[in-house]
Amino acid sequence: MKKMMLSAAIMACSFMFGQQITLEHTFALGENVDVFPNGSDIIFASKGNGNTINIYNSAYTLVKTVNVPIPNGYIFEFYPSSDTNFQVTKYIFNNDDKLEFVVSAKFLTSTQPTRKLYVVNEDGIIIKDFTTNPNTSWTGDYNIFHNAASNTNKMIITNVDNNDNLFREVYTLPSTTLSLSEIQSKGKQLSAFPIPANKTLNIINPSNGNNTVIIYDMTGKQVVNKSFGSMDSQISVNVENLPKGTYLYKIGESSAKFIKN
């Protein structure tokens, strides 16, 4: 009798929890999507066809398509993901109420790719072109942070010249209560660059008291385990030998995904 009652209880629990978790929507194949808070609601942003970004509301209705003005001969790059640092923002680069997107464009030459970095708003207007010098290329590395000493927001970008010399540029960003709140909120998440990664994944140290980064494949198998110093601001992990695909990297209780090319 007790066994029958226990089995009935297990079946009831399974039914109850199964009813709570249901598939609500499936995006198109290959449509990487980022979720971004928009007031009391949320929006979804993804790369559309060609040089476009799709914006969906919380009911999964397409409300706007952003046409990004990428130069001729360049390939549009936009990798929306909650793991990507400040891919979709609202107040960090401008003080208006429009969504902002960090995008890039890649031009393949006979020797190496040349990449440009832009911030474009939801009307398809370029707010900032960070790579106007034709003799330099963006490396895929950028970081946004708040300087408490000067109470200013900053962005640091790593570029490379035609002689493969790396150099970094620091920009001052608009500093408001809204932009600071957005930066602090994002700062609680793990972030890494470049995404997708080819040879090296650079992870920003979350300073959460743990000094080991572990990478898992999508089967849950541990493929990388690397220790780092508590004072290291950035952890560089060699991922060159990993097969192409999606991976999970974890530091303490914080985790995020990245793509290996």
C-alpha positions in Angstrom: 0.0 0.0 0.0 2.8 2.4 1.0 4.6 1.6 -2.3 1.5 2.3 -4.3 1.0 5.6 -2.5 4.7 6.5 -3.1 4.5 5.7 -6.8 1.3 7.8 -7.1 3.0 10.7 -5.4 6.0 10.5 -7.7 3.7 10.4 -10.8 1.8 13.4 -9.5 5.0 15.4 -8.9 6.3 14.5 -12.3 3.1 15.6 -13.9 3.0 18.8 -11.9 6.6 19.8 -12.8 6.2 18.7 -16.4 3.2 21.1 -16.7 5.3 24.0 -15.4 8.1 23.7 -18.0 6.8 24.0 -21.5 8.3 25.1 -24.8 7.1 28.6 -25.6 8.8 29.6 -28.8 11.5 28.4 -31.2 13.6 30.9 -33.1 14.8 30.2 -36.7 17.8 27.8 -37.1 21.0 29.6 -36.5 19.3 32.8 -35.2 21.4 33.6 -32.1 19.2 35.7 -29.8 20.0 38.1 -26.9 17.5 39.1 -24.3 17.5 42.7 -23.1 15.3 44.4 -20.5 13.2 47.2 -21.9 11.5 49.0 -19.1 9.1 46.6 -17.5 9.2 44.4 -20.6 11.9 42.6 -22.5 13.1 42.5 -26.1 14.9 39.9 -28.2 17.6 40.9 -30.6 19.2 38.7 -33.3 21.1 38.8 -36.5 18.7 38.8 -39.5 19.4 38.2 -43.2 22.2 40.3 -44.7 23.2 43.4 -42.8 20.2 43.4 -40.5 19.3 43.0 -36.8 15.8 41.8 -35.9 14.1 43.1 -32.8 11.2 41.1 -31.3 8.9 42.0 -28.4 8.2 39.6 -25.5 5.4 38.0 -27.6 8.0 37.1 -30.2 6.5 39.4 -32.7 9.0 41.1 -35.1 8.6 44.8 -34.3 11.6 46.3 -36.2 14.4 45.3 -38.6 17.5 47.5 -38.3 19.5 48.0 -41.5 23.1 48.4 -40.5 25.2 50.5 -43.0 28.2 48.2 -43.5 30.7 49.2 -46.3 30.6 47.3 -49.6 32.8 44.3 -49.6 32.6 43.7 -45.8 30.8 40.8 -44.0 28.4 41.9 -41.3 29.2 40.4 -37.8 26.7 40.4 -34.9 26.9 37.6 -32.3 24.1 38.4 -29.8 24.3 36.4 -26.7 23.9 37.0 -23.0 27.5 35.9 -22.7 28.8 38.7 -24.9 29.9 41.8 -23.1 27.6 44.8 -23.9 26.4 43.5 -27.3 23.0 45.1 -26.8 22.8 48.3 -24.6 20.5 51.3 -24.2 22.3 54.1 -22.3 26.0 53.3 -22.4 26.8 55.0 -25.7 24.0 57.6 -26.0 21.7 59.4 -23.7 18.5 58.9 -25.7 16.0 56.0 -25.2 17.0 54.0 -28.3 18.6 50.5 -28.3 22.3 50.4 -29.2 24.1 47.5 -30.8 27.9 46.8 -30.9 28.6 45.3 -34.3 31.6 44.6 -36.5 32.4 44.2 -40.2 35.1 42.0 -41.6 36.9 42.4 -44.9 38.9 39.4 -46.0 42.2 40.2 -47.8 44.7 37.9 -49.2 46.8 38.0 -46.0 44.5 38.7 -43.1 41.1 39.9 -42.2 40.5 43.6 -41.6 37.8 44.3 -39.0 35.9 47.5 -38.1 34.0 48.2 -34.9 30.8 50.2 -34.8 28.0 51.2 -32.4 24.7 51.6 -34.3 21.3 52.5 -32.8 17.9 50.9 -33.6 17.3 53.4 -36.4 20.3 52.1 -38.2 22.4 55.3 -37.5 26.0 54.8 -36.7 26.7 56.4 -33.3 30.4 55.7 -33.4 32.9 54.2 -35.9 35.9 53.2 -33.8 38.1 52.2 -36.8 38.3 55.0 -39.2 42.1 54.6 -39.9 42.4 52.3 -43.0 45.8 51.1 -41.7 44.4 49.5 -38.6 42.1 46.6 -37.8 40.0 45.9 -34.7 41.2 42.6 -32.9 37.8 41.7 -31.4 38.8 42.9 -27.9 36.9 45.6 -26.1 35.9 46.2 -22.5 33.6 48.7 -20.8 34.0 49.7 -17.2 33.2 52.5 -14.7 36.1 54.5 -13.2 34.9 55.3 -9.7 37.7 57.8 -9.1 36.6 60.1 -11.9 33.0 58.9 -11.9 33.2 58.3 -15.7 32.5 55.4 -18.0 35.3 54.1 -20.2 35.8 51.8 -23.1 39.1 50.3 -24.1 39.6 48.8 -27.5 42.6 46.8 -28.9 43.6 47.3 -32.5 46.4 46.1 -34.7 48.3 47.9 -37.4 49.6 46.7 -40.7 52.8 45.5 -39.0 51.0 43.4 -36.5 51.6 45.8 -33.7 48.9 45.9 -31.0 47.8 49.2 -29.6 44.9 50.2 -27.3 42.6 53.2 -27.3 40.6 54.4 -24.4 37.3 56.3 -24.9 35.2 58.3 -22.4 31.5 57.3 -22.6 28.4 59.2 -21.5 28.1 59.0 -17.7 24.6 59.0 -16.3 22.8 57.1 -13.5 21.2 54.9 -16.2 24.4 54.1 -17.9 26.2 53.3 -14.6 23.3 51.0 -13.6 23.6 49.2 -16.9 27.4 48.7 -16.6 27.2 47.5 -13.0 24.4 45.1 -13.9 26.4 43.6 -16.8 29.5 43.5 -14.7 28.0 40.8 -12.5 28.1 38.4 -15.5 31.0 36.6 -17.0 32.3 38.1 -20.2 34.9 37.0 -22.7 36.3 37.9 -26.0 36.6 37.4 -28.9 33.4 35.5 -29.6 33.6 33.4 -31.7 37.1 32.4 -30.6 39.7 30.8 -32.8 42.9 30.4 -30.8 42.6 32.2 -27.5 39.6 33.0 -25.3 40.2 36.0 -23.0 38.0 35.9 -19.9 37.5 39.0 -17.7 38.2 38.0 -14.1 34.9 38.3 -12.1 36.8 38.5 -8.8 34.3 36.2 -7.2 36.9 34.4 -4.9 37.5 31.5 -7.3 40.8 31.1 -9.1 40.1 28.3 -11.6 38.3 28.5 -14.9 36.8 25.2 -16.3 35.5 24.7 -19.8 32.9 22.0 -20.6 31.6 20.9 -24.0 27.9 20.5 -24.6 27.9 16.9 -23.4 29.2 18.1 -19.9 32.7 16.8 -20.5 35.4 18.9 -18.9 37.9 19.9 -21.6 39.9 22.7 -20.0 40.9 23.4 -16.4 43.2 26.4 -15.7 44.2 28.2 -12.6 44.9 31.9 -12.4 46.0 34.5 -9.9 43.4 36.5 -7.9 45.0 39.7 -9.1 44.8 38.7 -12.8 42.3 41.1 -14.5 42.1 38.8 -17.6 42.5 35.1 -18.1 43.8 33.9 -21.5 42.9 30.3 -22.3 44.2 28.4 -25.3 41.2 26.9 -27.2 42.9 26.3 -30.5 42.8 22.5 -30.3 39.1 22.4 -29.3 36.7 21.3 -32.0 34.3 23.9 -33.5 31.1 24.3 -31.4 29.6 25.8 -28.3 31.2 25.5 -24.9 30.4 26.5 -21.3 33.1 28.2 -19.2 32.7 28.5 -15.5 34.5 30.4 -12.7 33.0 29.5 -9.3 29.3 29.6 -9.5 29.3 31.9 -12.5 29.1 30.4 -16.0 28.6 31.6 -19.6 28.9 30.2 -23.1 31.2 30.9 -26.0 31.6 29.7 -29.6 34.7 28.1 -30.9 35.4 28.6 -34.7 
